[in-house]
C-alpha cells in the first residue's frame, strides 16, 4: 500500500516549526495590513506585497532584509520553473522554499532563471529537498534559522550574487548602452531611449499600457495595426501576454507617435520627446533596442523571458542610475556618485522613520538624492503608514499630495534628477489600480 504524501501545508509548517523560523521575523505575505501587524507592515510591506503577488505564504527577514520566500505550489516542473523565475525577479531574497505535495525544495535565487524545463533541471538552483514533514528538521538542518541569522550558511556556501536580478539588469543595460553609444548616439539620448523603454515595459507588465492603448495610438494606420497583431509573445508569461512595445519599435514613425503620446500624457517633464530626440532615434538604433528587449542582441541578455516588471522592485529599476552615471569610453567617475544598496536604505529608514515621526507628517529632503532610492522608500513608508491609519487605499490625489508636500530631492547632476523623477513616477504608479 502506498503511503499518502504529506501536504504542502504540512511541509511548510514543519519548516516553520522544525527549523525555528517562528522564533524570528517571519511574516505573512499580504498586500494589506492587519491591525495586529501594522508596524511590521509599514517596515516590510513592500516585500510582503511583492511576495503576495507570486502567491507566497510567508517571508523570513533578518535585520529587515528578506532572506527566504516560502510558497505552497502545485506539482509540475514547468510550474516550479515559472515560480522560480518570478521569485528571482524580487531580486533581494537569496532562498526560496517551495512546498508541493510530498516535496519541500530549497532553491537558490541567486542563480539565473532559465527559459525552458531542460535548462531548469540542469541548473544549480536546487539546493536540498525533503519528502516528508518528519525529515524536514534533519535534511534541511543547514537552513535552520540560527544558521541563517548568524550568517554561517552564507560563509559555508558561496552564493553567486552576480546573477541576482539587480546585478543582471545592470549588466544587461550596460550591453545595450554600449551598443547605442557605438552608433555615435549622444549619451543623453541613449539614456533617454533606455529610460523610455524600461518605463514602457514597466507600464506593460503592470497592465497600465494594454493592447487597446497601443491600438488607439495606431489609429487608422493599417500597417501599424498589423504590427500589433503580430506582436511577439512574452516568453516569461504563462498567459498570452504580448510584447507590444517591442513590436512598435520595428517602425520608426510608430515609435515616435507612441513617444509623443506618452510625453503628452505624462506632462512632458519625465521623458520629453523633442525634435533632437526624434532625429536621434533612427530606425537602426530602435532596432538595437528591440533586439535587446527580445534577447536577440549580441551578448548574453535575459530580457526576452526573465524580467517581469510586475514583480521587479521599483528600486531595482531605478538602480539603472548606477550604470547611467558611468562616463563614456570607460572614463572614471569624477562626480562623487555612488549607488546605495537597497538593504542599507531600508536599515537607515527603519531607524529614522518610526511611527512617532510618521505621525507628525514629516517632510523628507535628500540633498544628494541620486536616483531617489532613499526618497522612493521614504515615500512608500509614508504611504503604508497612511494606509494603516485609514484602513484603505489612498486616492490618486492623496498620493500626489504626499509627493508634492513631503518628498523633495536635490542633486548637481541633471541625469540624476531625471532618473529620480522616473523612480518616483514608478513609485506613485505602484499604488494606483
C-alpha positions in Angstrom: 0.0 0.0 0.0 1.4 3.4 -1.0 1.8 5.9 1.9 0.0 9.2 1.4 2.0 12.2 0.6 2.4 14.9 3.2 0.6 18.0 2.1 2.3 21.2 1.1 0.9 22.9 4.2 2.2 20.2 6.5 5.7 20.5 4.9 5.8 24.3 5.3 4.5 24.0 8.9 7.4 21.6 9.6 9.9 24.1 8.2 8.4 27.0 10.2 8.5 25.0 13.5 11.3 22.4 13.0 13.8 25.0 11.6 12.6 27.6 14.2 11.6 30.3 11.8 8.7 31.1 14.0 11.1 32.5 16.6 12.4 35.0 14.1 10.9 37.7 11.8 8.5 35.5 9.9 5.6 37.5 8.3 2.6 36.5 6.2 2.7 37.7 2.6 -0.1 40.2 2.2 -0.9 43.3 0.2 -2.8 44.9 3.1 -2.0 45.4 6.8 -3.8 43.6 9.6 -4.5 45.6 12.8 -2.0 43.4 14.8 0.9 43.8 12.3 0.7 47.4 11.2 4.2 48.3 12.5 5.8 45.4 10.7 3.8 46.1 7.5 5.0 49.8 7.4 8.5 48.4 7.5 8.2 45.3 5.4 5.0 45.9 3.4 6.8 46.4 0.1 8.3 43.0 0.2 5.2 41.3 1.6 3.1 42.8 -1.2 5.6 41.5 -3.8 5.6 38.1 -2.2 1.8 38.0 -2.2 1.9 38.7 -6.0 3.7 35.4 -6.5 1.3 33.6 -4.2 3.9 33.2 -1.5 2.8 32.1 2.0 5.4 33.9 4.2 8.7 35.8 4.1 11.5 35.5 6.6 13.6 38.6 7.4 17.0 39.1 9.0 17.7 42.7 10.2 14.9 43.9 7.9 16.3 42.1 4.9 14.1 39.5 3.1 16.1 36.2 3.1 13.6 33.4 2.4 10.3 33.3 0.5 8.0 30.4 1.3 5.5 29.2 -1.3 2.9 26.4 -1.5 2.8 25.3 -5.1 1.0 22.9 -7.4 3.1 20.0 -8.7 4.8 20.2 -12.1 8.3 21.1 -13.4 7.1 23.9 -15.6 5.1 25.4 -12.8 8.1 25.3 -10.5 10.4 26.9 -13.1 7.8 29.7 -13.6 7.6 30.3 -9.9 11.4 30.3 -9.5 11.6 32.9 -12.3 9.0 35.2 -10.7 10.6 34.9 -7.3 14.0 35.6 -8.9 12.6 39.0 -10.0 12.2 40.0 -6.4 16.0 40.4 -6.6 16.9 40.5 -2.9 15.9 37.2 -1.2 18.6 34.5 -1.8 16.4 31.5 -0.9 13.1 30.1 -2.0 11.3 27.2 -0.1 8.7 25.6 -2.4 6.3 23.1 -0.8 4.4 20.7 -3.1 2.6 17.5 -2.0 5.4 15.1 -1.0 8.3 17.5 -1.6 9.8 20.6 0.1 12.5 22.1 -2.1 15.1 24.7 -1.2 16.1 26.8 -4.2 18.9 29.3 -4.7 17.5 32.5 -6.1 21.0 33.9 -6.8 21.2 31.5 -9.8 20.0 32.8 -13.2 16.5 31.9 -14.4 16.1 29.5 -17.3 13.8 29.7 -20.4 12.9 26.0 -20.6 12.4 23.0 -18.3 15.6 21.3 -19.6 17.7 24.2 -18.5 15.9 24.4 -15.2 16.6 20.7 -14.5 20.3 21.2 -15.4 20.7 24.4 -13.3 22.4 24.6 -9.9 19.4 26.3 -8.3 18.1 23.2 -6.4 20.0 23.0 -3.1 18.1 20.4 -1.0 14.8 18.6 -0.7 12.8 16.8 2.0 9.9 14.5 1.1 8.2 14.1 4.5 7.4 16.6 7.3 9.1 14.3 9.8 12.5 14.6 7.9 12.5 18.4 7.4 14.4 19.1 10.6 17.2 16.7 9.8 17.5 17.0 6.0 17.2 20.8 5.9 19.3 21.5 9.1 21.7 23.6 7.1 18.9 26.1 6.6 17.9 26.4 10.3 17.1 29.9 11.5 20.3 30.0 13.6 22.4 29.2 10.5 20.9 32.0 8.5 20.7 34.7 11.2 24.4 34.0 12.2 25.5 34.2 8.6 27.1 30.7 8.8 25.1 29.4 5.8 26.5 32.2 3.6 30.0 31.7 4.8 29.9 27.9 4.1 28.1 28.2 0.8 29.1 30.8 -1.7 26.0 32.3 -3.4 26.6 33.7 -6.9 25.1 37.1 -6.4 26.4 38.3 -9.7 23.4 36.5 -11.3 20.8 38.1 -9.0 18.1 40.1 -10.8 19.5 43.5 -9.7 23.1 42.7 -10.9 21.7 41.1 -14.1 19.6 44.1 -15.0 22.6 46.5 -14.6 24.7 44.1 -16.7 22.1 43.9 -19.5 21.6 47.7 -19.5 25.4 48.1 -19.9 25.3 45.9 -23.0 22.6 47.9 -24.9 24.0 51.2 -23.6 27.4 50.4 -25.1 25.9 49.3 -28.4 23.9 52.5 -28.7 26.9 54.7 -27.9 28.9 52.8 -30.6 26.4 54.3 -33.1 27.6 57.8 -32.0 24.3 58.4 -30.3 24.8 61.2 -27.7 24.9 59.8 -24.2 21.9 61.8 -23.1 19.8 60.4 -25.9 21.0 56.9 -25.2 19.9 57.3 -21.6 16.5 58.8 -22.7 15.8 55.8 -25.1 16.8 53.3 -22.4 14.7 55.1 -19.8 11.7 55.4 -22.0 11.9 51.7 -22.9 12.2 50.5 -19.3 9.3 52.8 -18.3 7.1 51.4 -21.1 8.0 47.8 -20.3 7.1 48.5 -16.7 3.7 50.0 -17.8 3.1 47.0 -20.0 3.7 44.4 -17.3 1.7 46.4 -14.8 -1.2 46.4 -17.3 -1.3 50.2 -17.4 -0.4 50.2 -21.1 -2.6 47.5 -22.7 -3.2 46.2 -26.2 -6.1 48.7 -26.5 -3.8 51.6 -25.7 -1.3 50.7 -28.4 -4.2 50.1 -30.9 -5.5 53.6 -30.1 -2.1 55.1 -30.9 -2.0 53.1 -34.2 -5.4 54.6 -35.1 -6.4 54.1 -38.7 -2.9 53.2 -39.8 -3.3 49.7 -41.2 0.4 49.0 -41.2 0.7 49.8 -37.5 -2.4 47.8 -36.6 -0.8 44.8 -38.4 2.4 45.3 -36.5 0.5 45.0 -33.2 -1.5 41.9 -34.5 1.9 40.2 -35.0 3.5 41.2 -31.7 5.8 38.6 -30.1 4.7 36.6 -27.1 6.2 37.3 -23.7 8.4 34.2 -23.2 8.2 34.6 -19.4 4.4 34.7 -19.1 2.1 31.8 -18.6 -0.7 33.7 -20.3 -0.9 35.0 -23.8 0.7 38.3 -23.0 2.4 40.1 -25.9 5.3 42.5 -26.1 3.6 45.3 -28.0 6.3 47.8 -27.3 8.9 45.6 -28.9 6.6 45.3 -31.9 6.2 49.1 -32.1 10.0 49.5 -32.2 10.1 47.8 -35.6 8.6 51.0 -37.2 10.3 54.4 -36.5 7.2 56.5 -37.2 5.0 54.3 -34.9 7.6 54.5 -32.2 7.8 58.3 -32.5 4.0 58.5 -32.3 4.0 56.4 -29.1 6.7 58.6 -27.5 4.8 61.8 -28.4 1.6 60.4 -26.9 3.4 59.4 -23.7 5.2 62.8 -23.4 1.8 64.5 -23.6 0.1 62.2 -21.1 2.9 62.4 -18.6 3.1 66.2 -19.0 6.4 66.1 -21.0 8.6 66.6 -18.0 9.6 63.0 -17.3 10.8 62.0 -20.7 10.2 64.9 -23.1 10.4 63.8 -26.7 11.8 66.8 -28.6 12.9 67.4 -32.2 16.5 66.4 -31.3 15.4 63.0 -30.0 13.1 62.4 -33.0 16.1 62.9 -35.2 18.4 60.8 -33.0 16.1 57.8 -32.6 16.8 56.4 -36.0 15.5 53.0 -37.3 18.8 51.2 -36.7 19.0 52.5 -33.1 15.4 51.5 -32.4 16.2 48.1 -33.9 19.0 47.7 -31.3 16.6 48.4 -28.5 14.0 46.0 -30.0 16.6 43.2 -30.2 17.7 44.0 -26.7 14.2 43.6 -25.3 13.7 40.4 -27.2 17.0 38.9 -26.1 18.3 38.9 -29.7 21.1 41.4 -29.2 24.7 40.2 -29.4 25.8 39.4 -25.9 24.1 37.3 -23.2 21.0 39.2 -22.0 17.9 37.9 -20.1 15.3 40.4 -21.3 13.4 38.1 -23.6 12.0 35.9 -20.7 13.3 36.7 -17.3 12.3 40.2 -16.2 8.7 40.6 -15.1 8.2 44.2 -14.1 5.0 43.4 -12.3 7.3 41.8 -9.7 10.7 43.6 -10.0 11.0 46.1 -7.1 10.9 49.8 -8.1 14.3 50.4 -6.5 15.8 47.8 -8.9 14.5 49.7 -11.9 15.9 53.0 -10.6 19.2 51.3 -10.0 20.0 51.8 -13.7 21.3 55.1 -12.4 24.4 53.3 -11.3 25.0 52.5 -15.0 23.8 55.8 -16.3 26.4 57.8 -14.4 29.3 55.9 -15.9 31.0 58.2 -18.3 31.6 57.4 -22.0 34.6 55.3 -23.0 35.1 53.9 -19.5 36.4 57.2 -18.0 36.4 57.2 -14.2 33.5 58.7 -12.3 34.6 62.2 -11.2 31.3 63.3 -9.7 31.5 61.5 -6.4 28.4 59.5 -7.4 27.8 56.2 -5.5 24.9 53.7 -5.7 23.4 53.0 -2.3 22.3 49.3 -1.8 18.6 48.9 -1.0 19.3 47.0 2.2 21.2 49.9 3.6 18.4 52.3 2.6 15.8 50.2 4.5 18.1 49.9 7.5 18.6 53.7 7.8 14.9 54.5 7.3 13.8 51.8 9.8 16.0 53.7 12.4 14.6 57.2 11.5 11.0 56.9 10.1 9.4 55.3 13.1 5.7 55.6 13.9 6.2 58.8 16.0 8.0 60.5 13.2 5.5 59.4 10.6 2.5 60.5 12.8 4.0 64.0 12.5 3.7 64.1 8.7 7.4 64.8 8.1 8.9 66.4 5.0 11.8 64.3 3.8 14.6 66.1 1.9 17.6 64.3 0.3 20.2 66.9 -0.6 22.2 64.5 -2.8 19.3 62.3 -4.0 20.9 60.5 -6.9 18.2 58.1 -8.4 16.0 58.9 -5.3 16.4 55.4 -3.8 16.1 57.0 -0.3 13.1 59.1 -1.4 11.3 56.2 -3.1 11.5 54.1 0.1 10.6 57.0 2.3 7.5 57.7 0.0 6.5 54.1 0.2 6.7 54.1 4.0 4.7 57.4 4.2 2.0 55.7 2.0 1.9 52.5 4.0 1.7 54.5 7.3 -1.3 56.4 5.9 -3.0 53.2 4.7 -2.6 51.8 8.2 -4.2 54.9 9.6 -7.1 55.0 7.1 -7.6 51.2 6.7 -7.9 51.6 2.9 -6.0 52.5 -0.3 -5.2 56.1 -0.9 -6.8 58.1 -3.8 -4.5 59.3 -6.6 -4.8 62.9 -5.4 -3.7 61.9 -1.9 -0.7 60.1 -3.3 0.3 63.1 -5.4 -0.2 65.4 -2.3 2.4 63.2 -0.4 4.9 63.6 -3.2 4.4 67.3 -3.5 4.4 68.2 0.2 6.5 65.6 1.9 9.2 64.5 -0.6 12.0 66.7 -2.0 15.4 66.0 -3.6 18.4 67.9 -4.8 21.3 66.8 -7.0 24.0 68.6 -9.0 23.6 66.1 -11.9 20.7 66.7 -14.3 20.8 63.0 -15.3 20.3 62.1 -11.6 17.2 64.4 -11.3 15.7 62.8 -14.4 16.1 59.3 -13.1 14.9 60.4 -9.7 11.7 61.8 -11.3 11.4 58.5 -13.2 11.8 56.5 -9.9 9.2 58.5 -8.1 6.8 58.2 -11.0 7.1 54.4 -10.8 6.6 54.5 -7.0 3.4 56.5 -7.5 2.1 54.2 -10.2 2.7 51.2 -8.0 -0.2 52.3 -5.7 -2.7 53.1 -8.5 -5.2 50.5 -9.6 
